[in-house]
């Protein structure tokens, strides 16, 4: 009964209440931490998956990073630290292990790009964003033509990758701007300034749809 109730709340977007019910059910598990056998094991795994989803939707990244460390989920840990902005841990620990263990995915490339840009490594960040775009395009062509819903997560990924490429361009342009020494240099700097201004204005207008989830707004805004 509680499982059905929690799933219904998740489907209706009532994530705080669903999370409370899921946490209550998980706390009633055996204190040894071992999953019970039989059909109940699959149900407990469902509780954990749905709890992670509710935490994602509520942007509880620090809590998710602690959970990921506890269960040794490197993909979730990387995603949580990225969203929490813990670039130091990402660069010096998680990304090194992820590069050795995980396959290359658009998400991994986005994390690499963000980490490099935050550490002023613009060329490497731009290269990671481009590689992520190629991986996303490969996944796009593998999707069925008639299923619109299956394309939505990749469309969000494309937007994030485009904005990462634009971020690399803005950082690169800002690095080249300096005090004008002559008239020709002054005109070049003004063109660069106008290009950066256009990108920032595009970001202001290119917001998610009002019906998109809170986590998608958090990713893009």
BASEVO-837821 format. One record per residue: x, y, z negated of N, C-alpha, C in turn; residue in one letter. Coordinates in Angstrom, 2 decimals. Each point is the difference from the previous one (the first is absolute). Layout:
BEGIN
    n_c1    n_c2    n_c3   ca_c1   ca_c2   ca_c3    c_c1    c_c2    c_c3 resn
       X       Y       Z       X       Y       Z       X       Y       Z    A
...
//
This chain:
BEGIN
    n_c1    n_c2    n_c3   ca_c1   ca_c2   ca_c3    c_c1    c_c2    c_c3 resn
    0.84   -1.20    0.00   -0.84    1.20    0.00    0.87    1.25    0.00    X
    1.02    0.02   -0.87    0.87    1.18   -0.08    0.80    0.17    1.28    X
    0.39   -1.11    0.61    0.74    0.09    1.26   -0.86    0.66    1.07    X
   -1.24   -0.43    0.11   -0.91    0.60    0.99   -0.23    1.48   -0.32    X
   -0.11    0.31   -1.28   -0.22    1.39   -0.39    1.20    0.87    0.39    X
    1.21   -0.50   -0.26    1.21    0.76    0.33    0.12    0.20    1.50    X
   -0.26   -1.07    0.79    0.09    0.12    1.46   -1.03    0.98    0.54    X
   -1.19   -0.01   -0.58   -1.04    0.94    0.44    0.42    1.44   -0.28    X
    0.59    0.24   -1.17    0.46    1.34   -0.34    1.11    0.46    0.93    X
    0.90   -0.91    0.35    1.08    0.35    0.95   -0.59    0.36    1.36    X
   -0.96   -0.78    0.47   -0.61    0.26    1.30   -0.71    1.35    0.03    X
   -0.51    0.45   -1.15   -0.70    1.28   -0.06    0.92    1.15   -0.41    X
    1.29   -0.29   -0.11    0.95    1.06   -0.31    0.04    0.44   -1.44    X
   -0.57   -0.78   -0.91   -0.01    0.34   -1.43    1.21   -0.66   -0.66    X
    1.18    0.50    0.37    1.24   -0.67   -0.37    0.33    0.06   -1.50    X
   -0.24    1.10   -0.70    0.32   -0.02   -1.45   -0.76   -1.06   -0.77    X
   -1.30   -0.13    0.27   -0.81   -0.99   -0.70    0.41   -1.41    0.42    X
    0.27   -0.20    1.29    0.44   -1.32    0.47    1.32   -0.38   -0.66    X
    0.90    0.96   -0.14    1.29   -0.28   -0.61   -0.15   -0.42   -1.47    X
   -0.91    0.64   -0.71   -0.24   -0.37   -1.40   -0.47   -1.44   -0.11    X
   -0.91   -0.41    0.86   -0.52   -1.37   -0.05    1.10   -0.99    0.36    X
    0.79    0.30    1.02    1.08   -0.90    0.42    1.04   -0.14   -1.09    X
    0.36    1.11   -0.65    0.97   -0.07   -1.09   -0.54   -0.82   -1.16    X
   -1.29    0.14   -0.28   -0.61   -0.77   -1.08    0.07   -1.49    0.29    X
   -0.27   -0.39    1.25    0.06   -1.42    0.36    1.42   -0.53   -0.04    X
    0.95    0.79    0.47    1.39   -0.44    0.01    0.55   -0.16   -1.42    X
   -0.44    0.85   -0.92    0.48   -0.08   -1.39   -0.51   -1.25   -0.70    X
   -1.09   -0.56    0.50   -0.55   -1.22   -0.62    0.71   -1.26    0.50    X
    0.94    0.17    0.90    0.76   -1.16    0.47    0.86   -0.56   -1.12    X
    0.54   -1.16    0.26    0.90   -0.63   -0.96    1.19    0.90   -0.26    X
    0.34    0.22   -1.26    1.10    0.87   -0.36    1.35   -0.46    0.54    X
    0.10   -1.24    0.44    1.27   -0.48    0.54    0.33    0.61    1.34    X
   -1.00    0.61    0.64    0.22    0.60    1.30   -0.10   -0.98    1.15    X
   -0.23   -1.29   -0.30   -0.11   -1.00    1.04   -1.42    0.00    0.57    X
   -0.08   -0.08    1.32   -1.32   -0.05    0.63   -0.64   -1.36   -0.25    X
   -1.29   -0.04   -0.28   -0.68   -1.29   -0.22   -0.15   -0.75    1.31    X
   -0.16   -1.33   -0.07   -0.14   -0.80    1.22   -1.41    0.10    0.57    X
   -0.14   -0.55    1.20   -1.33   -0.13    0.61   -0.53    1.29    0.58    X
   -1.31    0.05    0.21   -0.63    1.16    0.63    0.25    1.30   -0.76    X
    0.15   -0.09   -1.34    0.20    1.21   -0.78    1.30    0.71    0.38    X
    1.00   -0.78    0.44    1.28    0.61    0.38   -0.21    0.96    1.16    X
   -0.74   -0.40    1.00   -0.27    0.88    1.14   -0.76    1.24   -0.43    X
   -0.88   -0.16   -0.98   -0.78    1.14   -0.48    0.89    0.98   -0.75    X
    0.94   -0.52   -0.79    0.92    0.88   -0.72    0.89    0.76    0.98    X
    0.46   -0.67    1.04    0.79    0.68    1.04   -0.82    1.11    0.65    X
   -1.28   -0.26    0.21   -0.90    1.02    0.54   -0.10    1.19   -0.95    X
   -0.10   -0.28   -1.31   -0.06    1.10   -0.97    1.25    0.88    0.11    X
    1.17   -0.65    0.06    1.24    0.77    0.07    0.07    0.82    1.28    X
   -0.38   -0.60    1.12    0.03    0.72    1.28   -0.93    1.21   -0.03    X
   -1.18   -0.19   -0.56   -0.96    1.10   -0.05    0.44    1.07   -1.01    X
    0.65   -0.42   -1.09    0.52    0.98   -0.95    1.07    0.87    0.66    X
    0.88   -0.63    0.78    1.03    0.76    0.73   -0.66    0.98    0.96    X
   -1.06   -0.45    0.68   -0.68    0.87    0.95   -0.65    1.20   -0.70    X
   -0.62   -0.24   -1.16   -0.59    1.12   -0.73    1.07    0.99   -0.45    X
    1.15   -0.51   -0.44    1.08    0.89   -0.42    0.54    0.81    1.18    X
    0.06   -0.64    1.18    0.41    0.73    1.21   -0.97    1.13    0.30    X
   -1.29   -0.33   -0.04   -1.01    0.99    0.35   -0.02    1.16   -1.01    X
    0.41   -0.28   -1.23    0.04    1.04   -1.03    1.37    0.66   -0.12    X
    0.93   -0.36    0.91    1.35    0.58    0.03    0.74   -0.17   -1.32    X
   -0.12   -1.17   -0.60    0.68   -0.29   -1.26    1.34   -0.69    0.30    X
    0.91    0.75    0.60    1.21   -0.60    0.54    0.99   -0.41   -1.07    X
    0.10    0.76   -1.08    0.93   -0.38   -1.07   -0.44   -1.32   -0.64    X
   -1.29   -0.16   -0.22   -0.51   -1.24   -0.56    0.24   -1.16    0.97    X
   -0.18    0.27    1.30    0.22   -1.05    1.00    1.48   -0.37    0.09    X
    0.89    0.96   -0.14    1.43   -0.32    0.05    0.40   -0.88   -1.17    X
   -0.56    0.27   -1.19    0.28   -0.86   -1.16   -0.53   -1.41    0.24    X
   -1.20   -0.11    0.57   -0.57   -1.31    0.30    0.84   -0.74    1.04    X
    0.46    0.73    1.03    0.80   -0.62    1.06    1.32   -0.54   -0.55    X
    0.60    0.73   -0.94    1.24   -0.48   -0.61   -0.26   -1.27   -0.82    X
   -1.16   -0.03   -0.67   -0.33   -1.13   -0.85   -0.21   -1.27    0.82    X
   -0.66    0.13    1.16   -0.29   -1.18    0.82    1.00   -0.18    1.14    X
    1.01    0.88    0.07    1.05   -0.06    1.02   -0.58    0.08    1.41    X
   -0.87    0.98    0.20   -0.58    0.26    1.32    0.75    1.18    0.61    X
    0.99   -0.30    0.87    0.86    1.05    0.52   -0.74    0.95    0.94    X
   -0.94   -0.53    0.78   -0.74    0.86    0.92   -0.86    1.01   -0.77    X
   -0.68   -0.47   -1.04   -0.82    0.89   -0.82    0.87    0.99   -0.76    X
    1.15   -0.46   -0.49    0.91    0.89   -0.73    0.50    1.10    0.91    X
    0.38   -0.35    1.22    0.48    1.00    0.95   -1.08    1.03    0.31    X
   -1.23   -0.47    0.23   -1.11    0.89    0.30   -0.30    0.92   -1.18    X
    0.04   -0.55   -1.22   -0.33    0.78   -1.19    1.05    1.07   -0.27    X
    1.27   -0.36    0.10    1.07    0.97   -0.25   -0.01    1.10    1.05    X
   -0.33   -0.39    1.23   -0.08    1.00    1.08   -1.10    1.01   -0.31    X
   -1.19   -0.49   -0.38   -1.11    0.90   -0.27    0.25    0.82   -1.26    X
    0.75   -0.55   -0.95    0.31    0.73   -1.23    1.16    0.97    0.18    X
    0.71   -0.10    1.14    1.10    0.91    0.27    1.29   -0.33   -0.73    X
    0.19   -1.27   -0.35    1.23   -0.41   -0.70    1.04   -0.37    1.06    X
    0.55    1.00    0.67    0.91   -0.24    1.12    1.33   -0.58   -0.44    X
    0.46    0.35   -1.19    1.29   -0.52   -0.47   -0.04   -1.52   -0.15    X
   -1.04   -0.51   -0.65   -0.12   -1.45   -0.17   -0.21   -0.68    1.34    X
   -0.77    0.62    0.88   -0.23   -0.59    1.32    1.31   -0.15    0.77    X
    0.78    1.06    0.02    1.22   -0.02    0.82    1.05   -0.95   -0.56    X
    0.18    0.02   -1.31    1.12   -0.72   -0.61   -0.31   -1.42   -0.43    X
   -1.27   -0.39    0.06   -0.35   -1.34   -0.49   -0.98   -0.71    0.92    X
   -1.22    0.53    0.07   -1.09   -0.74    0.66    0.23   -0.15    1.49    X
    0.39    1.07    0.68    0.18   -0.08    1.45    1.14   -0.95    0.38    X
    1.02   -0.07   -0.82    1.10   -0.92    0.28   -0.47   -1.44   -0.03    X
   -0.82   -0.34   -1.00   -0.53   -1.36   -0.09   -1.05   -0.26    1.08    X
   -0.84    1.00    0.27   -1.04   -0.16    1.01    0.60   -0.22    1.38    X
    1.09    0.70    0.30    0.64   -0.16    1.30    0.55   -1.41    0.19    X
    0.42   -0.61   -1.11    0.58   -1.35    0.09   -1.07   -1.08    0.00    X
   -1.17    0.27   -0.60   -1.00   -1.05   -0.19   -1.22    0.15    0.91    X
   -0.43    1.22    0.26   -1.27    0.20    0.70    0.23    0.23    1.49    X
   -1.00   -0.37    0.80    0.05    0.30    1.42   -0.25    1.48    0.22    X
    0.47    0.50    1.14   -0.20    1.41    0.28   -1.46    0.26    0.37    X
   -0.60    0.95   -0.68   -1.40    0.36    0.22   -0.09    1.52    0.11    X
   -1.10    0.51    0.56   -0.17    1.47    0.03    0.08    0.62   -1.38    X
   -0.56   -0.69   -1.01    0.05    0.53   -1.37    1.43    0.13   -0.51    X
    0.81   -1.05    0.24    1.39    0.03   -0.44    0.76    1.13    0.69    X
   -0.27    0.20    1.30    0.67    1.07    0.73   -0.42    1.38   -0.51    X
   -1.27    0.13   -0.38   -0.47    1.28   -0.55    0.69    0.30   -1.32    X
    0.14   -1.01   -0.85    0.67    0.20   -1.28    1.46    0.39    0.22    X
    0.66   -0.69    0.94    1.39    0.36    0.31    0.09    1.43    0.52    X
   -0.93    0.37    0.88    0.02    1.35    0.56   -0.19    1.04   -1.10    X
   -1.00   -0.21   -0.87   -0.25    0.94   -1.09    1.22    0.13   -0.92    X
    0.60   -1.14   -0.33    1.14    0.01   -0.91    1.17    0.74    0.62    X
    0.26   -0.25    1.29    1.11    0.70    0.67   -0.26    1.50    0.10    X
   -1.23    0.37    0.32   -0.31    1.44    0.11    0.11    0.69   -1.35    X
   -0.41   -0.69   -1.08    0.10    0.59   -1.33    1.45    0.15   -0.45    X
    0.90   -0.78    0.60    1.43    0.11   -0.32    0.75    0.76    1.10    X
   -0.75    0.77    0.81    0.58    0.87    1.05    0.76   -0.76    1.07    X
   -0.32   -1.28    0.17    0.59   -0.78    1.09   -1.00    0.02    1.17    X
   -0.08    1.15    0.67   -1.03    0.21    1.01    0.15   -0.94    1.20    X
    1.18   -0.18    0.59    0.11   -0.90    1.17   -0.46   -1.42   -0.31    X
    0.41   -0.54   -1.16   -0.40   -1.35   -0.35   -1.49   -0.09   -0.28    X
   -0.55    1.06   -0.63   -1.43    0.02   -0.25   -0.80    0.04    1.29    X
    0.45    0.78    0.95   -0.68    0.08    1.30    0.08   -1.33    0.73    X
    1.14   -0.67   -0.09    0.16   -1.30    0.65   -0.92   -1.04   -0.61    X
   -0.14    0.00   -1.32   -0.89   -0.94   -0.67   -1.45    0.24    0.40    X
   -0.39    1.27    0.11   -1.37    0.33    0.41   -0.28   -0.47    1.43    X
    0.96    0.17    0.88   -0.16   -0.46    1.38   -0.13   -1.52    0.05    X
    0.83   -0.69   -0.77   -0.07   -1.46   -0.03   -1.34   -0.46   -0.57    X
   -0.48    0.69   -1.03   -1.31   -0.32   -0.55   -1.11    0.18    1.02    X
    0.11    1.03    0.84   -0.99    0.23    1.05   -0.01   -1.16    0.99    X
    1.17   -0.50    0.37    0.07   -1.14    0.93   -0.63   -1.25   -0.62    X
    0.27   -0.25   -1.27   -0.59   -1.16   -0.68   -1.51    0.14   -0.08    X
   -0.49    1.21   -0.27   -1.44    0.23   -0.07   -0.65   -0.22    1.37    X
    0.66    0.44    1.06   -0.53   -0.21    1.36   -0.08   -1.48    0.34    X
    1.01   -0.76   -0.43   -0.04   -1.44    0.23   -1.20   -0.63   -0.70    X
   -0.30    0.42   -1.21   -1.16   -0.53   -0.73   -1.30    0.46    0.66    X
   -0.01    1.20    0.54   -1.20    0.53    0.65   -0.41   -0.88    1.18    X
    0.98   -0.40    0.80   -0.31   -0.81    1.19   -0.41   -1.42   -0.36    X
    0.25   -0.41   -1.24   -0.41   -1.34   -0.44   -1.43   -0.01   -0.53    X
   -0.60    1.17   -0.19   -1.36    0.07   -0.54   -1.04   -0.29    1.08    X
   -1.16   -0.54   -0.38   -1.07   -0.24    0.97   -0.54    1.33    0.55    X
   -0.42   -0.01    1.26   -0.43    1.25    0.64   -1.33    0.51   -0.55    X
   -0.87   -0.89   -0.43   -1.36    0.39   -0.35   -0.22    0.25   -1.48    X
    1.01   -0.23   -0.82   -0.16    0.17   -1.45    0.53    1.37   -0.42    X
   -0.91    0.93   -0.21    0.41    1.37   -0.35    0.57    0.06   -1.42    X
   -0.63   -0.71   -0.93    0.42    0.07   -1.40    1.44   -0.46   -0.19    X
    0.44   -0.97    0.78    1.36   -0.51   -0.16    1.05    1.01    0.44    X
   -0.41    1.02    0.77    0.94    1.00    0.48    0.19    1.15   -0.99    X
   -0.93    0.16   -0.93    0.03    1.19   -0.87    1.27    0.08   -0.86    X
    0.43   -1.09   -0.68    1.23    0.12   -0.80    1.22    0.40    0.85    X
    0.07   -0.53    1.23    1.14    0.36    0.84   -0.08    1.45    0.47    X
   -1.21    0.50    0.22   -0.15    1.41    0.37    0.53    0.90   -1.12    X
   -0.29   -0.37   -1.25    0.55    0.77   -1.12    1.52   -0.12   -0.03    X
    0.51   -1.18    0.30    1.46   -0.19    0.04    0.63    0.87    1.07    X
   -0.63    0.06    1.19    0.52    0.84    1.07    0.06    1.47   -0.43    X
   -1.04    0.47   -0.67    0.00    1.40   -0.43    1.13    0.28   -0.98    X
    0.22   -0.92   -0.92    1.08    0.19   -0.97    1.37   -0.02    0.68    X
    0.16   -0.88    1.00    1.27   -0.06    0.73    0.23    1.27    0.81    X
   -1.06    0.50    0.64    0.13    1.25    0.76    0.41    1.15   -0.92    X
   -0.61    0.06   -1.18    0.33    1.08   -0.91    1.40   -0.16   -0.59    X
    0.48   -1.22   -0.11    1.39   -0.20   -0.42    0.96    0.50    1.07    X
   -0.31   -0.28    1.27    0.83    0.51    1.09   -0.02    1.52    0.03    X
   -1.17    0.58   -0.25   -0.09    1.45   -0.04    0.76    0.57   -1.19    X
   -0.03   -0.72   -1.12    0.76    0.43   -1.18    1.50    0.03    0.30    X
    0.47   -1.04    0.70    1.42   -0.05    0.37    0.34    1.19    0.92    X
   -0.91    0.33    0.89    0.25    1.13    0.90    0.04    1.31   -0.77    X
   -0.92    0.17   -0.96   -0.01    1.22   -0.81    1.30    0.13   -0.79    X
    0.42   -1.08   -0.63    1.24    0.05   -0.78    1.20    0.30    0.88    X
    0.01   -0.60    1.20    1.10    0.25    0.92    0.02    1.45    0.46    X
   -1.19    0.54    0.30   -0.08    1.40    0.44    0.40    0.96   -1.11    X
   -0.42   -0.30   -1.22    0.34    0.88   -1.11    1.51    0.01   -0.26    X
    0.63   -1.13    0.25    1.46   -0.06   -0.20    0.74    0.86    1.01    X
   -0.59    0.17    1.19    0.68    0.78    1.04   -0.28    1.49   -0.10    X
   -1.05    0.36   -0.76   -0.31    1.43   -0.14    1.08    0.67   -0.86    X
    0.51    1.11    0.48    0.97    0.77   -0.77   -0.16    1.47    0.34    X
    0.78    0.80   -0.62   -0.08    1.44    0.23    0.39    0.31    1.43    X
   -0.86    0.73    0.70    0.24    0.32    1.40    1.24    0.88    0.14    X
    0.95   -0.42    0.84    1.23    0.76    0.23   -0.07    0.82    1.28    X
   -0.91   -0.37    0.88   -0.16    0.77    1.22   -1.44   -0.12    0.46    X
   -0.33    0.74    1.03   -1.38    0.04    0.46   -0.47   -1.36    0.50    X
    0.87   -0.70    0.74   -0.36   -1.32    0.53   -0.25   -0.99   -1.12    X
    0.84    0.03   -1.03   -0.19   -0.88   -1.14   -1.29    0.34   -0.74    X
   -0.30    1.29   -0.08   -1.23    0.42   -0.67   -1.23   -0.56    0.71    X
   -0.03    0.04    1.34   -1.14   -0.54    0.75   -0.11   -1.51   -0.20    X
    1.15   -0.70   -0.04   -0.02   -1.45   -0.22   -0.57   -0.33   -1.37    X
    0.40    0.79   -1.01   -0.50   -0.24   -1.35   -1.50    0.27   -0.08    X
   -0.48    1.02    0.71   -1.42    0.30   -0.01   -0.81   -1.14    0.64    X
    0.53   -0.59    1.08   -0.68   -1.13    0.64   -0.08   -1.18   -0.97    X
    1.10   -0.27   -0.68    0.01   -1.09   -0.97   -0.99    0.26   -1.12    X
   -0.04    1.24   -0.48   -0.94    0.36   -1.06   -1.44   -0.21    0.45    X
   -0.31    0.39    1.22   -1.36   -0.15    0.52   -0.37   -1.48    0.17    X
    0.96   -0.83    0.40   -0.26   -1.43    0.14   -0.29   -0.63   -1.36    X
    0.77    0.37   -1.01   -0.24   -0.51   -1.36   -1.36    0.46   -0.51    X
   -0.34    1.25    0.27   -1.28    0.55   -0.42   -1.15   -0.76    0.65    X
    0.15   -0.35    1.30   -1.05   -0.75    0.70   -0.19   -1.38   -0.62    X
    1.10   -0.66   -0.37   -0.11   -1.33   -0.62   -0.71    0.09   -1.34    X
    0.36    0.99   -0.80   -0.64    0.16   -1.31   -1.48    0.32    0.14    X
   -0.36    0.78    1.02   -1.40    0.31    0.23   -0.77   -1.26    0.43    X
    0.67   -0.85    0.81   -0.62   -1.26    0.42   -0.26   -0.90   -1.19    X
    0.95   -0.06   -0.94   -0.19   -0.80   -1.20   -1.19    0.50   -0.80    X
   -0.16    1.30   -0.05   -1.11    0.57   -0.78   -1.35   -0.39    0.59    X
   -0.06   -0.11    1.33   -1.25   -0.31    0.67   -0.23   -1.49    0.18    X
    1.08   -0.79    0.01   -0.11   -1.43    0.27   -0.21   -0.76   -1.31    X
   -1.17    0.16   -0.57   -0.32   -0.68   -1.26   -0.81   -1.27    0.28    X
   -0.04   -0.95   -0.94   -0.82   -1.20    0.18   -1.49    0.35    0.07    X
   -0.79   -0.97    0.39   -1.45    0.18    0.03   -0.55    0.03   -1.43    X
   -1.13    0.66   -0.16   -0.58    0.12   -1.33   -0.40   -1.36   -0.57    X
   -0.23   -0.99    0.89   -0.42   -1.32   -0.49    1.19   -0.93   -0.24    X
    1.22    0.43    0.27    1.16   -0.83   -0.26    0.24   -0.12   -1.50    X
    0.67   -1.06   -0.40    0.21   -0.28   -1.42    0.99    0.98   -0.62    X
   -0.02    0.05   -1.35    0.90    0.88   -0.72    1.46   -0.36    0.26    X
    0.31   -1.28    0.13    1.38   -0.40    0.25    0.49    0.48    1.35    X
   -0.89    0.02    1.00    0.39    0.50    1.33    0.22    1.50   -0.03    X
   -0.82    0.72   -0.74    0.23    1.43   -0.18    1.33    0.25   -0.70    X
    0.30   -0.82   -1.00    1.25    0.16   -0.73    1.20   -0.24    0.90    X
   -0.11   -0.94    0.93    1.10   -0.31    0.91    0.28    1.14    0.98    X
   -1.06    0.70    0.42    0.13    0.94    1.10    0.00    1.46   -0.40    X
   -0.42    0.31   -1.21   -0.11    1.41   -0.39    1.05    0.33   -1.06    X
//
